Structure formats: C-alpha cells, structure tokens
C-alpha cells in the first residue's frame, strides 16, 4: 500500500512540476519579477534562474512520471528550503508557486516537503498497470491542488470577468 501511495503523491508532484514549469517557461519575465520581489537570490541569478527553471521543472516532472523521481525529490527539497527562507524573511513576497501571486504559506512549504519525501520513497520498479493507476490518481490529486490554488476573481473590481 505504501509504495502505491508514495507513487501517487510523487506523480501528483510531477504533474504540479509540469504545470508550474509550463507557466515559468511561457512567462520568464513574470518569474524574473517574482524573483526580484522575493529578493533572496543575487540580482545576477534572476535571469539564468528565470530561463532555466521552467525547462528543468518539465524535464524533472517527466522523468518522475516514468518512475525516476530522485531528481524530483531533490528539487522539491530545494523548493522547501527556499520557501521556508522566503516565508521567514519576506513573508509578504509572492510565492510564485503554480503561478500564484499570493505570499508563500506554511502550506506551500509542507506541500514541497511532502512532495520531496514521497518522491524520495517512490519505488523505481513497479508493475506497469499499478504505476498507471497510481499516476492516474496522482493526476487527480494534482488537479485538485491546482484548482484550489487558483485565486477566484473579485467580481466587484472593474474589468474582472
């Protein structure tokens, strides 16, 4: 049961990486602006990080979906540390997680920790049918997280749709 659970959570984390990576790759300038506001990395790192992060997230997410989640575990561990520092030092700065403009929360940190742990313990060897079911479950879980992270529009604002 535990291998299936860790595989499903690792698959969900991979789908979240693919979603975030697509957004970061599509809008590198926005990501660079988020990094500027966060002000944790040196200025000279904003360009390279905003250029590389999206493609790295996509490659790591794809590798995790086919059963190689070790790099994903490491990436989410880095995210957990980064978000902890961000939350502690600049609590009002936008997270940038999943394209969100809201500040990082301890839930964001916990999500990264759980993703790192599940990815670290997800088995590499698994029957194809079981892996497919776990990935399907992970996809559903990821969609719930993504939909929950989308900010509802304020209908009282002019121009809101």
DSSP file (Angstrom, degrees, kcal/mol; ACC not computed):
  #  RESIDUE AA STRUCTURE BP1 BP2  ACC     N-H-->O    O-->H-N    N-H-->O    O-->H-N    TCO  KAPPA ALPHA  PHI   PSI    X-CA   Y-CA   Z-CA
    1    1 A X     >        0   0    0      0, 0.0     4,-2.3     0, 0.0     5,-0.2   0.000 360.0 360.0 360.0 -43.6    0.0    0.0    0.0
    2    2 A X  H  >  +     0   0    0      1,-0.2     4,-2.9     2,-0.2     5,-0.3   0.903 360.0  52.8 -62.4 -42.5    2.8    2.5    0.9
    3    3 A X  H  > S+     0   0    0      1,-0.2     4,-2.1     2,-0.2   120,-0.3   0.904 110.7  48.4 -59.5 -38.1    4.6    2.1   -2.5
    4    4 A X  H  > S+     0   0    0      2,-0.2     4,-2.4     1,-0.2    -1,-0.2   0.912 112.7  48.2 -66.9 -41.1    1.3    2.9   -4.3
    5    5 A X  H  X S+     0   0    0     -4,-2.3     4,-2.6     2,-0.2     5,-0.2   0.936 112.9  46.3 -65.3 -46.7    0.7    5.9   -2.1
    6    6 A X  H  X S+     0   0    0     -4,-2.9     4,-2.5     1,-0.2   116,-0.2   0.884 113.3  50.8 -65.0 -35.6    4.2    7.3   -2.5
    7    7 A X  H  X S+     0   0    0     -4,-2.1     4,-2.4    -5,-0.3    -1,-0.2   0.910 110.7  48.3 -66.7 -41.4    4.0    6.7   -6.2
    8    8 A X  H  X S+     0   0    0     -4,-2.4     4,-2.3     2,-0.2    -2,-0.2   0.924 114.4  45.2 -65.1 -43.9    0.6    8.5   -6.5
    9    9 A X  H  X S+     0   0    0     -4,-2.6     4,-2.5     2,-0.2    -2,-0.2   0.901 113.3  50.3 -67.4 -39.8    1.9   11.5   -4.4
   10   10 A X  H  X S+     0   0    0     -4,-2.5     4,-2.0    -5,-0.2    -2,-0.2   0.888 110.5  50.6 -63.7 -37.7    5.1   11.6   -6.5
   11   11 A X  H  X S+     0   0    0     -4,-2.4     4,-2.4     2,-0.2    -2,-0.2   0.908 109.6  50.0 -65.8 -41.4    3.0   11.5   -9.7
   12   12 A X  H  X S+     0   0    0     -4,-2.3     4,-2.4     1,-0.2    -2,-0.2   0.924 110.3  50.5 -60.8 -43.5    0.9   14.4   -8.4
   13   13 A X  H  X S+     0   0    0     -4,-2.5     4,-2.0     1,-0.2    -1,-0.2   0.869 109.1  52.1 -62.4 -36.3    4.1   16.3   -7.6
   14   14 A X  H  X S+     0   0    0     -4,-2.0     4,-2.4     2,-0.2    -2,-0.2   0.912 108.5  49.6 -66.2 -42.6    5.3   15.6  -11.1
   15   15 A X  H  X S+     0   0    0     -4,-2.4     4,-2.6     1,-0.2    -2,-0.2   0.900 109.8  51.9 -63.2 -39.7    2.1   17.0  -12.6
   16   16 A X  H  X S+     0   0    0     -4,-2.4     4,-2.9     2,-0.2     5,-0.2   0.896 109.1  50.6 -63.0 -38.9    2.5   20.1  -10.5
   17   17 A X  H  X S+     0   0    0     -4,-2.0     4,-3.4     2,-0.2     5,-0.2   0.915 110.2  49.5 -63.9 -41.8    6.0   20.5  -11.7
   18   18 A X  H  X S+     0   0    0     -4,-2.4     4,-2.3     2,-0.2    -2,-0.2   0.927 113.3  46.5 -62.4 -44.1    4.8   20.2  -15.3
   19   19 A X  H  X S+     0   0    0     -4,-2.6     4,-1.8     2,-0.2    -2,-0.2   0.945 117.9  41.7 -61.7 -50.0    2.1   22.8  -14.7
   20   20 A X  H  X S+     0   0    0     -4,-2.9     4,-2.9     1,-0.2     5,-0.2   0.908 113.8  53.0 -65.6 -42.0    4.5   25.2  -13.0
   21   21 A X  H  X S+     0   0    0     -4,-3.4     4,-2.8    -5,-0.2     5,-0.2   0.892 107.2  51.2 -62.3 -40.5    7.3   24.5  -15.5
   22   22 A X  H  X S+     0   0    0     -4,-2.3     4,-2.1    -5,-0.2    -1,-0.2   0.921 113.0  46.2 -62.5 -42.9    5.0   25.3  -18.4
   23   23 A X  H  X S+     0   0    0     -4,-1.8     4,-2.0     2,-0.2    -2,-0.2   0.911 114.3  46.8 -65.3 -42.3    4.0   28.6  -16.8
   24   24 A X  H  < S+     0   0    0     -4,-2.9     7,-0.2     1,-0.2    -2,-0.2   0.885 114.3  47.2 -68.2 -38.0    7.5   29.5  -15.9
   25   25 A X  H  < S+     0   0    0     -4,-2.8     3,-0.5    -5,-0.2    -1,-0.2   0.869 113.5  49.1 -69.6 -35.5    8.8   28.7  -19.4
   26   26 A X  H  < S+     0   0    0     -4,-2.1     2,-0.3     1,-0.2    -2,-0.2   0.856 123.2  29.2 -72.0 -36.3    6.0   30.6  -21.0
   27   27 A X     X  +     0   0    0     -4,-2.0     4,-1.8    -5,-0.2    -1,-0.2  -0.589  63.9 157.2-130.0  71.1    6.4   33.8  -18.9
   28   28 A X  H  > S+     0   0    0     -3,-0.5     4,-2.6    -2,-0.3     5,-0.2   0.834  75.5  58.5 -64.3 -32.7   10.1   34.1  -17.9
   29   29 A X  H  > S+     0   0    0      2,-0.2     4,-2.2     1,-0.2    -1,-0.2   0.895 105.0  49.8 -65.8 -38.6    9.7   37.8  -17.4
   30   30 A X  H  > S+     0   0    0      2,-0.2     4,-2.2     1,-0.2    -1,-0.2   0.931 111.6  48.6 -63.4 -45.2    7.0   37.3  -14.8
   31   31 A X  H  X S+     0   0    0     -4,-1.8     4,-2.6     1,-0.2    -2,-0.2   0.903 109.5  52.8 -62.0 -40.9    9.1   34.8  -13.0
   32   32 A X  H  X S+     0   0    0     -4,-2.6     4,-2.1     1,-0.2    -1,-0.2   0.903 108.6  50.9 -61.0 -40.5   12.1   37.2  -13.1
   33   33 A X  H  X S+     0   0    0     -4,-2.2     4,-2.3     2,-0.2    -1,-0.2   0.888 108.9  50.8 -63.7 -39.4    9.8   39.8  -11.5
   34   34 A X  H  X S+     0   0    0     -4,-2.2     4,-2.7     2,-0.2    -2,-0.2   0.924 110.1  49.7 -63.3 -44.4    8.8   37.4   -8.7
   35   35 A X  H  X S+     0   0    0     -4,-2.6     4,-2.0     1,-0.2     5,-0.5   0.881 109.6  52.5 -61.4 -37.8   12.5   36.6   -8.0
   36   36 A X  H  < S+     0   0    0     -4,-2.1    -2,-0.2     2,-0.2    -1,-0.2   0.932 112.0  44.5 -62.9 -45.9   13.2   40.4   -7.9
   37   37 A X  H  < S+     0   0    0     -4,-2.3    -2,-0.2     1,-0.2    -1,-0.2   0.882 111.2  53.3 -67.8 -37.7   10.4   41.0   -5.4
   38   38 A X  H  < S-     0   0    0     -4,-2.7    -1,-0.2    -5,-0.2    -2,-0.2   0.878  86.6-167.0 -64.2 -36.2   11.4   37.9   -3.3
   39   39 A X     <  +     0   0    0     -4,-2.0    -3,-0.1    -5,-0.2    -4,-0.1   0.805  48.7 116.4  54.1  36.9   15.0   39.4   -3.2
   40   40 A X        +     0   0    0     -5,-0.5     2,-0.2     2,-0.1    -1,-0.1   0.755  63.4  59.8 -98.9 -32.8   16.6   36.2   -1.9
   41   41 A X  S    S-     0   0    0     -6,-0.4     5,-0.1     1,-0.1    -2,-0.0  -0.637  98.2 -95.2 -93.2 153.1   18.8   35.4   -4.9
   42   42 A X    >>  -     0   0    0     -2,-0.2     3,-2.1     1,-0.1     4,-0.6  -0.356  37.0-113.6 -62.9 148.6   21.6   37.7   -6.1
   43   43 A X  H >> S+     0   0    0      1,-0.3     3,-1.2     2,-0.2     4,-0.5   0.848 115.4  60.2 -52.8 -39.7   20.4   40.0   -9.0
   44   44 A X  H 3> S+     0   0    0      1,-0.2     4,-0.6     2,-0.1    -1,-0.3   0.671 101.4  56.0 -66.7 -15.3   22.8   38.3  -11.4
   45   45 A X  H <> S+     0   0    0     -3,-2.1     4,-2.6     1,-0.1     5,-0.3   0.648  85.3  81.3 -89.0 -16.8   21.0   35.0  -10.8
   46   46 A X  H <X S+     0   0    0     -3,-1.2     4,-2.4    -4,-0.6     5,-0.2   0.915  93.7  45.4 -58.8 -45.8   17.5   36.3  -11.7
   47   47 A X  H  X S+     0   0    0     -4,-0.5     4,-1.8     2,-0.2     5,-0.2   0.966 116.3  42.7 -63.5 -55.1   18.0   35.9  -15.5
   48   48 A X  H  X S+     0   0    0     -4,-0.6     4,-2.5     1,-0.2     5,-0.2   0.899 117.1  47.8 -60.2 -40.3   19.5   32.4  -15.5
   49   49 A X  H  X S+     0   0    0     -4,-2.6     4,-2.6     1,-0.2     5,-0.2   0.928 111.8  49.1 -67.1 -43.3   17.1   31.1  -12.9
   50   50 A X  H  < S+     0   0    0     -4,-2.4     4,-0.4    -5,-0.3    -1,-0.2   0.783 116.0  44.9 -68.4 -24.7   14.1   32.5  -14.8
   51   51 A X  H  X S+     0   0    0     -4,-1.8     4,-0.5    -5,-0.2    -2,-0.2   0.873 121.7  35.0 -81.3 -40.2   15.3   31.0  -18.0
   52   52 A X  H  X S+     0   0    0     -4,-2.5     4,-2.4    -5,-0.2     5,-0.2   0.780  99.8  74.2 -88.6 -28.7   16.3   27.6  -16.7
   53   53 A X  H  X S+     0   0    0     -4,-2.6     4,-2.9    -5,-0.2     5,-0.2   0.908  95.0  49.6 -59.6 -47.8   13.6   26.8  -14.0
   54   54 A X  H  > S+     0   0    0     -4,-0.4     4,-2.2    -5,-0.2    -1,-0.2   0.952 114.2  43.2 -57.8 -54.6   10.7   26.1  -16.3
   55   55 A X  H  X S+     0   0    0     -4,-0.5     4,-2.5     1,-0.2     5,-0.2   0.881 114.3  51.9 -59.8 -37.4   12.6   23.6  -18.6
   56   56 A X  H  X S+     0   0    0     -4,-2.4     4,-2.7     2,-0.2     5,-0.3   0.936 109.4  49.4 -63.7 -45.4   14.2   22.0  -15.5
   57   57 A X  H  X S+     0   0    0     -4,-2.9     4,-2.5    -5,-0.2    -2,-0.2   0.903 112.1  49.0 -60.0 -40.8   10.8   21.5  -13.9
   58   58 A X  H  X S+     0   0    0     -4,-2.2     4,-2.5    -5,-0.2    -2,-0.2   0.943 113.7  44.4 -65.2 -48.4    9.4   20.0  -17.1
   59   59 A X  H  X S+     0   0    0     -4,-2.5     4,-2.4     2,-0.2    -2,-0.2   0.926 116.2  46.6 -63.5 -45.2   12.3   17.5  -17.5
   60   60 A X  H  X S+     0   0    0     -4,-2.7     4,-2.2    -5,-0.2    12,-0.2   0.907 112.8  50.2 -65.1 -41.6   12.3   16.5  -13.9
   61   61 A X  H  X S+     0   0    0     -4,-2.5     4,-1.9    -5,-0.3    -2,-0.2   0.913 111.1  48.2 -63.2 -43.2    8.5   16.1  -13.8
   62   62 A X  H  X S+     0   0    0     -4,-2.5     4,-1.1     1,-0.2    -2,-0.2   0.913 111.0  50.8 -63.8 -42.8    8.5   13.9  -16.9
   63   63 A X  H  <>S+     0   0    0     -4,-2.4     5,-2.5     1,-0.2     3,-0.4   0.899 109.7  51.0 -61.3 -40.4   11.3   11.8  -15.5
   64   64 A X  H ><5S+     0   0    0     -4,-2.2     3,-1.5     1,-0.2    -1,-0.2   0.875 103.2  59.1 -66.3 -36.7    9.3   11.3  -12.3
   65   65 A X  H 3<5S+     0   0    0     -4,-1.9    -1,-0.2     1,-0.3    -2,-0.2   0.807 105.7  48.8 -63.6 -28.5    6.2   10.3  -14.2
   66   66 A X  T 3<5S-     0   0    0     -4,-1.1    -1,-0.3    -3,-0.4    -2,-0.2   0.369 133.5 -86.5 -94.8   6.3    8.0    7.3  -15.7
   67   67 A X  T < 5S+     0   0    0     -3,-1.5     2,-0.8    -4,-0.2    -3,-0.2   0.480  97.4 109.2 112.5   2.8    9.4    6.2  -12.4
   68   68 A X      < +     0   0    0     -5,-2.5     3,-0.3    -6,-0.2     4,-0.3  -0.739  29.0 151.3-113.0  84.0   12.6    8.2  -11.8
   69   69 A X     >  +     0   0    0     -2,-0.8     4,-2.3    53,-0.2     5,-0.2   0.329  39.5  98.9 -98.8   6.6   11.7   10.6   -9.0
   70   70 A X  H  > S+     0   0    0      1,-0.2     4,-1.9     2,-0.2    -1,-0.2   0.918  86.8  46.4 -63.3 -43.5   15.1   11.0   -7.3
   71   71 A X  H  > S+     0   0    0     -3,-0.3     4,-2.7     1,-0.2    -1,-0.2   0.880 111.2  53.8 -65.2 -35.8   15.8   14.4   -9.1
   72   72 A X  H  > S+     0   0    0     -4,-0.3     4,-2.8   -12,-0.2     5,-0.2   0.901 105.4  53.4 -63.9 -40.4   12.2   15.5   -8.2
   73   73 A X  H  X S+     0   0    0     -4,-2.3     4,-1.8    46,-0.2    -1,-0.2   0.925 111.8  45.6 -59.1 -44.1   12.9   14.7   -4.6
   74   74 A X  H  X S+     0   0    0     -4,-1.9     4,-2.2     2,-0.2    -2,-0.2   0.916 112.6  49.9 -65.9 -43.3   16.0   16.9   -4.7
   75   75 A X  H  X S+     0   0    0     -4,-2.7     4,-2.4     1,-0.2    -2,-0.2   0.926 112.0  47.1 -63.3 -44.8   14.2   19.7   -6.5
   76   76 A X  H  X S+     0   0    0     -4,-2.8     4,-2.5     2,-0.2    -1,-0.2   0.837 108.8  55.5 -67.3 -31.2   11.3   19.7   -4.1
   77   77 A X  H  X S+     0   0    0     -4,-1.8     4,-2.2    -5,-0.2    -1,-0.2   0.914 108.8  47.8 -64.5 -41.7   13.7   19.7   -1.1
   78   78 A X  H  X S+     0   0    0     -4,-2.2     4,-2.8     2,-0.2    -2,-0.2   0.924 111.6  50.4 -62.3 -44.6   15.4   22.8   -2.6
   79   79 A X  H  X S+     0   0    0     -4,-2.4     4,-3.1     1,-0.2     5,-0.2   0.908 108.6  52.6 -59.5 -41.9   11.9   24.4   -3.0
   80   80 A X  H  X S+     0   0    0     -4,-2.5     4,-2.0     2,-0.2    -1,-0.2   0.919 112.4  44.2 -61.7 -44.0   11.1   23.5    0.6
   81   81 A X  H  X S+     0   0    0     -4,-2.2     4,-2.4     2,-0.2    -2,-0.2   0.941 115.0  48.8 -65.2 -46.7   14.2   25.2    1.9
   82   82 A X  H  X S+     0   0    0     -4,-2.8     4,-2.9     1,-0.2    -2,-0.2   0.928 113.0  47.1 -59.2 -46.8   13.7   28.2   -0.4
   83   83 A X  H  X S+     0   0    0     -4,-3.1     4,-2.9     2,-0.2    -1,-0.2   0.853 109.8  53.7 -66.4 -34.3   10.1   28.6    0.7
   84   84 A X  H  X S+     0   0    0     -4,-2.0     4,-2.0    -5,-0.2    -1,-0.2   0.930 112.5  43.9 -64.0 -44.7   11.0   28.3    4.3
   85   85 A X  H  X S+     0   0    0     -4,-2.4     4,-2.9     2,-0.2     5,-0.4   0.928 115.0  49.3 -65.0 -44.7   13.6   31.1    4.0
   86   86 A X  H  X S+     0   0    0     -4,-2.9     4,-2.6     1,-0.2     7,-0.2   0.936 112.4  47.5 -59.4 -47.3   11.1   33.2    1.9
   87   87 A X  H  < S+     0   0    0     -4,-2.9     4,-0.3     1,-0.2    -1,-0.2   0.862 116.9  44.1 -63.2 -36.5    8.3   32.7    4.5
   88   88 A X  H  < S+     0   0    0     -4,-2.0     3,-0.2    -5,-0.2    -2,-0.2   0.869 126.3  27.1 -78.0 -37.8   10.7   33.6    7.3
   89   89 A X  H  < S+     0   0    0     -4,-2.9    -3,-0.2     1,-0.2    -2,-0.2   0.834 135.6  19.8 -96.2 -36.8   12.4   36.6    5.8
   90   90 A X    ><  +     0   0    0     -4,-2.6     3,-2.0    -5,-0.4    -1,-0.2  -0.537  65.4 167.6-136.6  66.0    9.9   38.1    3.3
   91   91 A X  T 3  S+     0   0    0      1,-0.3    -1,-0.1    -4,-0.3    -4,-0.1   0.665  76.5  51.8 -62.5 -18.9    6.5   36.8    4.3
   92   92 A X  T 3  S+     0   0    0     11,-0.1    -1,-0.3    -6,-0.1     2,-0.1   0.530  84.6 107.5 -95.1  -5.3    4.6   39.3    2.1
   93   93 A X  S <  S-     0   0    0     -3,-2.0    11,-1.0    -7,-0.2    -3,-0.1  -0.431  82.2 -98.1 -71.5 145.5    6.6   38.4   -1.1
   94   94 A X  B     -A  103   0A   0      9,-0.2     9,-0.3     1,-0.1     8,-0.2  -0.336  22.5-142.6 -64.5 145.1    4.7   36.4   -3.7
   95   95 A X        -     0   0    0      7,-3.2    -1,-0.1     2,-0.1     8,-0.1   0.922  12.7-152.3 -71.9 -46.3    5.4   32.7   -3.7
   96   96 A X    >   +     0   0    0      4,-1.3     3,-1.4     6,-0.5     2,-0.3   0.417  42.7 148.4  81.4  -2.1    5.3   32.2   -7.5
   97   97 A X  G >  S-     0   0    0      1,-0.3     3,-2.1     5,-0.2    -1,-0.3  -0.513  77.0 -10.2 -69.4 125.5    4.2   28.6   -6.8
   98   98 A X  G 3  S-     0   0    0     -2,-0.3    -1,-0.3     1,-0.3    -2,-0.1   0.791 129.1 -61.0  55.9  29.1    1.9   27.4   -9.6
   99   99 A X  G <  S+     0   0    0     -3,-1.4    -1,-0.3     1,-0.2    -2,-0.2   0.594  95.2 153.0  78.5  11.0    1.8   31.0  -10.9
  100  100 A X    <   -     0   0    0     -3,-2.1    -4,-1.3     1,-0.1    -1,-0.2  -0.477  39.8-158.8 -78.9 144.2    0.2   32.3   -7.8
  101  101 A X        +     0   0    0     -2,-0.2    -1,-0.1    -6,-0.1     3,-0.1   0.503  63.1 105.1 -93.6  -7.8    0.7   36.0   -6.7
  102  102 A X  S    S-     0   0    0     -8,-0.2    -7,-3.2    -5,-0.1    -6,-0.5  -0.322  82.0 -94.2 -72.2 156.4   -0.1   35.2   -3.1
  103  103 A X  B     -A   94   0A   0     -9,-0.3    -9,-0.2    -8,-0.1    -1,-0.1  -0.262  48.4 -90.5 -64.7 156.6    2.6   35.1   -0.5
  104  104 A X        -     0   0    0    -11,-1.0     2,-0.3    -3,-0.1    -1,-0.1  -0.401  47.4-162.8 -63.5 144.1    4.2   31.7    0.4
  105  105 A X     >  -     0   0    0     -3,-0.1     4,-1.6    -2,-0.1     3,-0.2  -0.760  36.2-105.4-122.0 171.3    2.5   30.0    3.3
  106  106 A X  H  > S+     0   0    0     -2,-0.3     4,-2.7     1,-0.2     5,-0.1   0.771 122.6  61.9 -68.2 -23.4    3.5   27.2    5.6
  107  107 A X  H  > S+     0   0    0      2,-0.2     4,-2.7     1,-0.2    -1,-0.2   0.892 101.2  52.0 -65.8 -38.8    1.1   25.0    3.5
  108  108 A X  H  > S+     0   0    0      2,-0.2     4,-1.9     1,-0.2    -2,-0.2   0.916 111.3  46.9 -60.7 -43.3    3.4   25.8    0.5
  109  109 A X  H  X S+     0   0    0     -4,-1.6     4,-2.3     2,-0.2    -2,-0.2   0.932 112.6  49.0 -64.0 -46.4    6.4   24.6    2.5
  110  110 A X  H  X S+     0   0    0     -4,-2.7     4,-2.9     1,-0.2     5,-0.2   0.892 108.0  54.5 -61.9 -40.4    4.5   21.5    3.7
  111  111 A X  H  X S+     0   0    0     -4,-2.7     4,-2.3     1,-0.2    -1,-0.2   0.910 110.2  46.8 -59.8 -42.6    3.5   20.7    0.1
  112  112 A X  H  X S+     0   0    0     -4,-1.9     4,-2.4     2,-0.2    -2,-0.2   0.889 112.5  49.7 -67.5 -39.1    7.1   20.8   -1.0
  113  113 A X  H  X S+     0   0    0     -4,-2.3     4,-2.7     2,-0.2    -2,-0.2   0.930 112.6  46.6 -64.9 -45.7    8.2   18.6    1.9
  114  114 A X  H  X S+     0   0    0     -4,-2.9     4,-2.9     1,-0.2     5,-0.3   0.913 113.0  50.0 -63.5 -42.4    5.6   16.0    1.3
  115  115 A X  H  X S+     0   0    0     -4,-2.3     4,-2.2    -5,-0.2    -1,-0.2   0.906 112.1  48.1 -62.7 -41.2    6.4   16.0   -2.5
  116  116 A X  H  X S+     0   0    0     -4,-2.4     4,-2.1   -40,-0.2    -2,-0.2   0.932 114.3  45.6 -64.8 -45.5   10.1   15.6   -1.7
  117  117 A X  H  X S+     0   0    0     -4,-2.7     4,-1.7     2,-0.2    -2,-0.2   0.933 114.4  46.7 -65.2 -46.7    9.5   12.8    0.8
  118  118 A X  H  X S+     0   0    0     -4,-2.9     4,-1.0     1,-0.2  -108,-0.2   0.905 113.5  49.4 -62.8 -40.5    7.1   10.9   -1.5
  119  119 A X  H  < S+     0   0    0     -4,-2.2     3,-0.2    -5,-0.3    -1,-0.2   0.866 109.1  52.7 -66.8 -35.9    9.4   11.3   -4.4
  120  120 A X  H  < S+     0   0    0     -4,-2.1    -1,-0.2     1,-0.2    -2,-0.2   0.845 117.7  36.9 -67.8 -33.1   12.4   10.0   -2.4
  121  121 A X  H  < S+     0   0    0     -4,-1.7     2,-0.2    -5,-0.1    -1,-0.2   0.443  85.3 116.5-102.2  -0.8   10.5    6.9   -1.3
  122  122 A X  S  < S-     0   0    0     -4,-1.0   -53,-0.2    -3,-0.2     2,-0.1  -0.511  71.7-114.6 -68.3 131.4    8.6    6.2   -4.5
  123  123 A X        -     0   0    0   -120,-0.3    -1,-0.1    -2,-0.2    -2,-0.1  -0.391  13.9-152.3 -70.3 143.3    9.7    2.8   -5.9
  124  124 A X  S    S+     0   0    0      1,-0.1     2,-0.5    -2,-0.1    -1,-0.1   0.901  85.3  59.3 -76.8 -43.8   11.5    2.8   -9.3
  125  125 A X        +     0   0    0      2,-0.0     2,-0.3     3,-0.0    -1,-0.1  -0.768  68.5 142.5 -90.9 124.4   10.4   -0.7  -10.1
  126  126 A X        -     0   0    0     -2,-0.5     5,-0.0    -3,-0.0  -122,-0.0  -0.964  56.6 -92.0-159.7 143.2    6.6   -1.2  -10.2
  127  127 A X     >  -     0   0    0     -2,-0.3     4,-2.8     1,-0.1     5,-0.2  -0.311  39.3-124.0 -57.0 138.9    4.2   -3.2  -12.4
  128  128 A X  H  > S+     0   0    0      1,-0.2     4,-2.6     2,-0.2     5,-0.2   0.866 108.3  50.6 -56.9 -43.2    3.1   -1.1  -15.3
  129  129 A X  H  > S+     0   0    0      2,-0.2     4,-2.1     1,-0.2    -1,-0.2   0.914 112.7  46.3 -63.8 -43.2   -0.7   -1.4  -14.5
  130  130 A X  H  > S+     0   0    0      2,-0.2     4,-2.5     1,-0.2    -2,-0.2   0.921 112.6  50.4 -65.7 -43.4   -0.2   -0.4  -10.9
  131  131 A X  H  X S+     0   0    0     -4,-2.8     4,-2.9     1,-0.2     5,-0.2   0.920 109.2  52.1 -60.1 -43.0    2.1    2.5  -11.9
  132  132 A X  H  X S+     0   0    0     -4,-2.6     4,-2.3     1,-0.2    -1,-0.2   0.905 110.8  47.2 -61.1 -41.9   -0.6    3.7  -14.4
  133  133 A X  H  X S+     0   0    0     -4,-2.1     4,-2.4     2,-0.2    -1,-0.2   0.901 112.9  49.1 -66.3 -40.3   -3.3    3.6  -11.7
  134  134 A X  H  X S+     0   0    0     -4,-2.5     4,-2.6     2,-0.2    -2,-0.2   0.914 111.4  49.1 -64.9 -42.4   -1.0    5.5   -9.3
  135  135 A X  H  X S+     0   0    0     -4,-2.9     4,-2.5     2,-0.2    -2,-0.2   0.901 110.3  51.6 -64.3 -40.1   -0.2    8.1  -11.9
  136  136 A X  H  X S+     0   0    0     -4,-2.3     4,-2.0    -5,-0.2    -2,-0.2   0.926 111.9  46.3 -62.0 -43.7   -3.9    8.5  -12.7
  137  137 A X  H  X S+     0   0    0     -4,-2.4     4,-2.4     1,-0.2    -2,-0.2   0.893 111.9  51.5 -63.6 -39.7   -4.6    9.0   -9.0
  138  138 A X  H  X S+     0   0    0     -4,-2.6     4,-2.7     2,-0.2    -2,-0.2   0.873 106.4  54.4 -64.3 -37.5   -1.7   11.4   -8.8
  139  139 A X  H  X S+     0   0    0     -4,-2.5     4,-2.4     2,-0.2    -2,-0.2   0.930 109.3  47.5 -61.3 -45.7   -3.1   13.4  -11.8
  140  140 A X  H  X S+     0   0    0     -4,-2.0     4,-1.9     1,-0.2    -2,-0.2   0.931 112.5  49.3 -61.5 -45.6   -6.5   13.8  -10.0
  141  141 A X  H  X S+     0   0    0     -4,-2.4     4,-2.0     1,-0.2    -2,-0.2   0.911 110.8  50.3 -59.8 -43.2   -4.7   14.9   -6.8
  142  142 A X  H  X S+     0   0    0     -4,-2.7     4,-2.9     1,-0.2    -1,-0.2   0.895 107.5  53.3 -63.2 -40.4   -2.7   17.4   -8.7
  143  143 A X  H  X S+     0   0    0     -4,-2.4     4,-2.7     1,-0.2     5,-0.2   0.878 107.6  51.7 -63.9 -36.1   -5.7   18.8  -10.4
  144  144 A X  H  X S+     0   0    0     -4,-1.9     4,-2.3     2,-0.2    -1,-0.2   0.929 112.0  46.1 -63.4 -44.8   -7.3   19.3   -7.0
  145  145 A X  H  X S+     0   0    0     -4,-2.0     4,-1.6     2,-0.2    -2,-0.2   0.920 114.2  48.1 -64.2 -43.9   -4.2   21.2   -5.8
  146  146 A X  H  X S+     0   0    0     -4,-2.9     4,-1.0     1,-0.2     3,-0.3   0.940 113.4  46.4 -63.7 -47.2   -4.1   23.3   -9.0
  147  147 A X  H  < S+     0   0    0     -4,-2.7     3,-0.4     1,-0.2    -1,-0.2   0.880 112.0  51.5 -63.8 -36.9   -7.8   24.2   -8.8
  148  148 A X  H  < S+     0   0    0     -4,-2.3    -1,-0.2    -5,-0.2    -2,-0.2   0.797 107.9  53.5 -69.0 -27.2   -7.5   25.0   -5.1
  149  149 A X  H  < S+     0   0    0     -4,-1.6     2,-0.3    -3,-0.3    -1,-0.2   0.670  83.9 101.3 -83.5 -15.7   -4.5   27.3   -5.8
  150  150 A X  S  < S-     0   0    0     -4,-1.0     2,-0.4    -3,-0.4   -51,-0.0  -0.536  76.0-127.4 -71.5 129.6   -6.3   29.4   -8.5
  151  151 A X        -     0   0    0     -2,-0.3     2,-0.2     1,-0.1    -2,-0.1  -0.610  19.3-122.6 -78.8 129.5   -7.4   32.6   -7.0
  152  152 A X        -     0   0    0     -2,-0.4     2,-0.2     1,-0.1    -1,-0.1  -0.489  32.7-111.9 -67.4 141.2  -11.1   33.4   -7.5
  153  153 A X        -     0   0    0     -2,-0.2     2,-0.9     1,-0.1    -1,-0.1  -0.481  23.0-118.7 -74.4 144.0  -11.5   36.7   -9.3
  154  154 A X    >   -     0   0    0     -2,-0.2     3,-1.5     1,-0.2     6,-0.1  -0.752  22.5-162.0 -82.8 107.7  -13.1   39.5   -7.3
  155  155 A X  T 3  S+     0   0    0     -2,-0.9    -1,-0.2     1,-0.3     5,-0.1   0.644  83.6  66.9 -68.7 -14.6  -16.2   40.3   -9.3
  156  156 A X  T 3  S+     0   0    0      2,-0.1    -1,-0.3     3,-0.1     2,-0.2   0.657  81.2  94.3 -81.4 -14.1  -16.5   43.7   -7.7
  157  157 A X  S X  S-     0   0    0     -3,-1.5     3,-1.7     1,-0.1     2,-0.1  -0.542  88.0-106.3 -77.6 140.9  -13.4   45.0   -9.4
  158  158 A X  T 3  S+     0   0    0      1,-0.2     3,-0.1    -2,-0.2    -1,-0.1  -0.451 106.3  19.5 -62.0 136.3  -13.8   46.9  -12.6
  159  159 A X  T 3  S+     0   0    0      1,-0.3    -1,-0.2    -2,-0.1     2,-0.2   0.354  89.7 137.5  85.8  -5.5  -12.7   44.8  -15.6
  160  160 A X    <         0   0    0     -3,-1.7    -1,-0.3    -6,-0.1    -5,-0.0  -0.502 360.0 360.0 -74.0 142.8  -13.0   41.5  -13.6
  161  161 A X              0   0    0     -2,-0.2    -1,-0.1    -3,-0.1    -6,-0.1   0.372 360.0 360.0-122.5 360.0  -14.6   38.6  -15.5
